[in-house]
Amino acid sequence: MMLRIAIADDHTLFRRSLALLIGTFEQMKVVIEAGNGIELIKKLDLTEVEILLLDLQMPELNGFEACKKIKELYPDIKILILTQMNETETIKKAIALGVNGYFTKNTPPKELKDAIWKLQDDGFYFENSLTSVIKEILDNQSFKFDTYKEVKFTTRELEIIKFTVKGLKAREIAQKLFISTKTVNSHKQNIQQKYGFETMMSAILYCIYHKIIDLNCLEENI
């Protein structure tokens, strides 16, 4: 499967360099480049993509505003924030908007490649270096993550969630649990559909926030 990727960043040199880099990754193709949120949304009307790499600091329509509109118009697009901003409040705001991942621009290229595939396979990815910040956000009483009704996961569902948090792909989880990859993916779909989570990331954040799984699980993903 060829992943179609959009990049939105107002720094032309960075955006073009990133597109060229992604062009060297197998089964990935950059089909949209945009310098601001308005241009991005216009191009998304014409071209389908699976993954969006989105900068937050853009003119005309910034990343936060663009993210909100894209989530409404194109809910199936997975959004990976790609920015220089790593402040706690910024990440908290992005999580609240329902982004699928968060990545800083000083991260090695290989981690970006892995992040894109994990985003496609599991629906979420947060840069390893941001683990402590995300733990702080989820453990802070000022952060509210109670929009879902009370959830009671099955033992198998919790196993799937925990292994996903640790960074295992569906095939690796299947080997651990002695089940098929297809069964793992079915469990993930059921977790989202049965409990009303938009993404696996939402389910994971719910579990961490409500202490259903230990916050230290995040550290094991490093």
C-alpha positions as CSV (number, residue, x, y, z in Angstrom):
1,M,0.0,0.0,0.0
2,M,1.3,3.4,-1.0
3,L,0.8,5.9,1.8
4,R,-0.3,9.3,0.5
5,I,1.1,12.1,2.7
6,A,0.4,15.8,3.0
7,I,2.8,18.3,4.5
8,A,1.8,21.7,5.8
9,D,4.6,24.1,6.8
10,D,5.2,27.7,6.0
11,H,9.0,27.3,5.8
12,T,9.5,26.4,2.1
13,L,13.0,25.0,2.4
14,F,12.0,22.8,5.4
15,R,8.8,21.6,3.6
16,R,10.6,20.7,0.4
17,S,13.5,19.0,2.2
18,L,11.0,16.9,4.2
19,A,9.1,16.0,1.0
20,L,12.3,14.8,-0.6
21,L,13.2,12.8,2.5
22,I,9.9,11.1,2.6
23,G,10.2,10.4,-1.1
24,T,13.1,8.1,-0.2
25,F,10.9,6.0,2.2
26,E,9.4,2.9,0.7
27,Q,5.7,2.9,0.0
28,M,5.3,6.6,0.9
29,K,4.5,9.5,-1.4
30,V,4.0,13.2,-0.7
31,V,1.0,14.3,-2.7
32,I,0.2,17.6,-1.1
33,E,2.4,20.5,0.0
34,A,0.9,23.6,1.6
35,G,2.3,26.8,3.2
36,N,-0.7,27.6,5.4
37,G,-3.9,26.1,6.7
38,I,-6.2,27.7,4.0
39,E,-4.1,26.4,1.2
40,L,-4.0,22.9,2.8
41,I,-7.8,22.6,3.2
42,K,-8.3,23.7,-0.5
43,K,-5.9,21.0,-1.6
44,L,-7.4,18.3,0.6
45,D,-10.7,19.0,-1.2
46,L,-9.0,17.7,-4.4
47,T,-6.6,15.0,-3.2
48,E,-7.1,12.2,-0.8
49,V,-4.4,11.5,1.8
50,E,-3.9,9.1,4.7
51,I,-1.4,11.0,6.8
52,L,-0.9,14.8,7.4
53,L,2.3,16.3,8.8
54,L,1.1,19.6,10.2
55,D,3.1,22.5,11.6
56,L,1.4,24.6,14.3
57,Q,2.9,28.1,13.5
58,M,1.5,29.0,10.1
59,P,0.0,32.3,8.7
60,E,-3.6,32.8,7.7
61,L,-4.9,29.6,9.4
62,N,-2.5,28.2,12.0
63,G,-2.1,24.5,12.8
64,F,-4.5,24.4,15.7
65,E,-7.3,26.0,13.6
66,A,-6.5,23.8,10.6
67,C,-6.5,20.7,12.8
68,K,-10.0,21.5,14.1
69,K,-11.4,22.0,10.6
70,I,-9.7,18.9,9.2
71,K,-11.0,16.7,12.0
72,E,-14.5,17.9,11.1
73,L,-14.2,17.6,7.3
74,Y,-11.8,14.7,7.0
75,P,-12.0,12.6,10.2
76,D,-10.2,9.6,8.6
77,I,-7.0,11.6,8.0
78,K,-4.3,10.9,10.7
79,I,-2.7,14.1,11.9
80,L,0.9,14.1,13.1
81,I,2.0,17.5,14.5
82,L,5.5,18.4,13.3
83,T,6.7,21.5,15.1
84,Q,9.5,23.2,17.1
85,M,7.1,23.8,20.0
86,N,7.4,21.2,22.8
87,E,5.8,23.2,25.7
88,T,3.4,21.3,27.9
89,E,0.5,23.7,27.2
90,T,0.9,23.3,23.5
91,I,1.0,19.5,23.6
92,K,-2.0,19.5,25.9
93,K,-4.0,21.7,23.5
94,A,-3.0,19.4,20.6
95,I,-4.2,16.3,22.5
96,A,-7.5,18.0,23.3
97,L,-8.0,18.6,19.5
98,G,-7.6,14.9,18.9
99,V,-4.3,14.8,17.0
100,N,-2.9,11.4,16.3
101,G,0.7,12.2,17.2
102,Y,3.2,14.8,18.1
103,F,6.7,15.2,16.8
104,T,9.4,17.8,17.2
105,K,11.6,18.9,14.2
106,N,14.9,18.0,15.8
107,T,14.1,14.2,15.8
108,P,16.2,11.8,13.7
109,P,14.8,10.9,10.2
110,K,14.4,7.2,11.1
111,E,12.1,8.0,13.9
112,L,9.9,10.0,11.6
113,K,9.7,7.0,9.2
114,D,8.8,4.7,12.1
115,A,6.3,7.3,13.4
116,I,4.4,7.5,10.0
117,W,4.1,3.7,9.8
118,K,3.0,3.4,13.5
119,L,0.5,6.2,12.9
120,Q,-0.9,4.2,10.0
121,D,-0.9,0.9,11.8
122,D,-2.1,1.9,15.3
123,G,-3.5,5.4,14.8
124,F,-1.2,7.2,17.2
125,Y,2.4,8.1,17.8
126,F,4.2,10.4,20.2
127,E,7.9,11.1,20.0
128,N,9.8,9.2,22.6
129,S,11.5,12.3,24.0
130,L,8.1,13.7,24.9
131,T,7.1,10.8,27.1
132,S,7.7,12.6,30.4
133,V,5.7,15.6,29.2
134,I,2.7,13.5,28.2
135,K,2.8,11.7,31.5
136,E,2.8,15.0,33.3
137,I,-0.2,16.2,31.3
138,L,-2.2,13.0,31.9
139,D,-1.4,13.0,35.6
140,N,-2.4,16.6,36.1
141,Q,-5.7,17.2,37.7
142,S,-6.4,20.2,35.4
143,F,-6.4,18.0,32.3
144,K,-9.9,16.5,31.8
145,F,-10.4,13.4,29.8
146,D,-13.9,12.3,30.9
147,T,-15.9,12.8,27.7
148,Y,-16.5,9.0,27.5
149,K,-18.9,7.0,29.6
150,E,-17.4,4.6,32.1
151,V,-15.6,1.8,30.2
152,K,-14.9,-1.7,31.4
153,F,-12.4,-3.3,29.1
154,T,-12.1,-7.1,28.8
155,T,-8.8,-8.7,29.8
156,R,-7.8,-9.3,26.2
157,E,-8.6,-5.7,25.2
158,L,-6.4,-4.4,28.0
159,E,-3.6,-6.7,26.8
160,I,-3.9,-5.3,23.3
161,I,-3.9,-1.7,24.7
162,K,-0.8,-2.3,26.9
163,F,1.2,-3.9,24.1
164,T,0.2,-1.1,21.7
165,V,1.5,1.5,24.3
166,K,4.8,-0.4,24.5
167,G,5.2,0.2,20.7
168,L,4.5,-3.3,19.5
169,K,2.9,-3.7,16.0
170,A,-0.1,-5.9,15.4
171,R,2.1,-8.8,14.1
172,E,4.3,-8.6,17.3
173,I,1.2,-8.5,19.6
174,A,-0.2,-11.5,17.8
175,Q,3.0,-13.4,18.5
176,K,3.0,-12.5,22.1
177,L,-0.7,-13.5,22.6
178,F,-0.6,-16.6,20.2
179,I,-3.3,-15.2,18.0
180,S,-3.5,-14.0,14.4
181,T,-2.7,-10.5,13.3
182,K,-6.2,-10.3,11.9
183,T,-7.6,-11.0,15.4
184,V,-5.4,-8.2,16.9
185,N,-6.7,-5.7,14.4
186,S,-10.3,-6.9,15.0
187,H,-9.8,-6.2,18.8
188,K,-8.5,-2.7,18.0
189,Q,-11.5,-2.0,15.9
190,N,-13.8,-3.3,18.5
191,I,-12.2,-1.2,21.2
192,Q,-12.9,1.9,19.2
193,Q,-16.4,1.0,17.9
194,K,-17.7,-0.6,21.1
195,Y,-16.7,2.2,23.4
196,G,-17.0,5.1,21.0
197,F,-13.3,6.0,20.9
198,E,-12.3,7.9,17.7
199,T,-8.8,6.4,17.7
200,M,-6.7,3.9,19.6
201,M,-4.8,6.8,21.0
202,S,-8.0,8.1,22.6
203,A,-8.5,4.7,24.2
204,I,-4.9,4.7,25.5
205,L,-5.1,8.2,26.9
206,Y,-8.4,7.3,28.5
207,C,-6.8,4.3,30.2
208,I,-3.8,6.2,31.4
209,Y,-5.8,9.2,32.6
210,H,-8.2,6.9,34.6
211,K,-5.3,4.8,35.8
212,I,-6.6,1.7,34.2
213,I,-3.1,1.1,33.0
214,D,0.1,2.4,34.7
215,L,1.7,5.6,33.4
216,N,5.0,3.8,33.4
217,C,3.8,1.8,30.4
218,L,4.7,4.9,28.3
219,E,8.3,4.7,29.4
220,E,8.5,1.1,28.1
221,N,7.8,2.4,24.6
222,I,11.3,4.1,24.6
